[in-house]
Amino acid sequence: MDQPDAPDHLSPFTLDLTPGEARRRAEAVAVLGADWDPVAAPEAEDAATALLYSDLDPAQQRTCGTAPSC
């Protein structure tokens, strides 16, 4: 399926879902609501994680070790 106006950096893909899987995914997206922003959600999670680990003393920083902000 060639699309002459498609950007060169995009690759076509196909999803082959069973009807049950398609319904489950549609229900999951419906629960998220119309105002859910898939770009802002991980950005907000990153900001919350940074805030969570922002005021640790050195001993706490050693304990968390693998936290993104440590």
C-alpha positions in Angstrom: 0.0 0.0 0.0 2.1 2.9 -1.3 1.2 6.4 -0.2 2.9 9.0 -2.4 2.6 11.8 0.2 3.9 9.7 3.2 7.2 10.9 4.7 10.2 8.8 4.0 11.0 8.3 7.7 7.8 6.4 8.3 7.4 2.6 7.9 4.1 1.0 7.3 2.9 -1.6 9.7 -0.1 -4.0 10.1 -2.0 -5.0 13.2 -3.8 -8.3 13.1 -5.9 -8.4 16.2 -8.5 -10.9 17.2 -11.9 -9.4 17.8 -11.5 -9.8 21.5 -8.2 -8.1 21.6 -9.5 -5.2 19.5 -12.4 -4.8 21.8 -10.2 -4.9 24.9 -7.9 -2.3 23.5 -10.8 -0.1 22.5 -12.2 -0.3 26.0 -8.9 0.6 27.5 -8.5 3.7 25.3 -12.1 4.7 26.1 -11.4 4.5 29.8 -8.5 6.9 29.4 -10.9 9.6 28.2 -10.9 12.1 25.4 -8.5 14.5 27.3 -5.7 11.9 27.8 -2.5 13.1 26.2 -0.1 10.2 25.4 2.8 12.6 25.1 2.1 14.5 28.3 1.5 11.4 30.4 5.2 10.1 30.4 6.5 13.6 30.8 4.3 14.1 33.9 5.6 10.7 35.3 9.2 11.8 34.7 8.5 15.1 36.5 6.9 13.3 39.4 9.8 10.9 39.7 12.3 13.8 39.6 10.4 15.6 42.3 10.2 12.4 44.4 13.9 12.0 44.4 14.9 15.7 44.4 15.5 16.2 48.1 17.4 13.1 49.2 20.3 13.3 51.5 23.5 11.4 50.4 22.6 8.2 52.4 19.2 8.1 50.8 20.8 8.7 47.3 23.0 5.6 47.9 20.0 3.6 49.0 17.9 4.4 45.9 20.9 3.9 43.6 18.9 3.0 40.5 16.4 5.8 40.7 16.6 8.1 37.6 17.4 11.2 39.6 19.9 9.7 42.0 
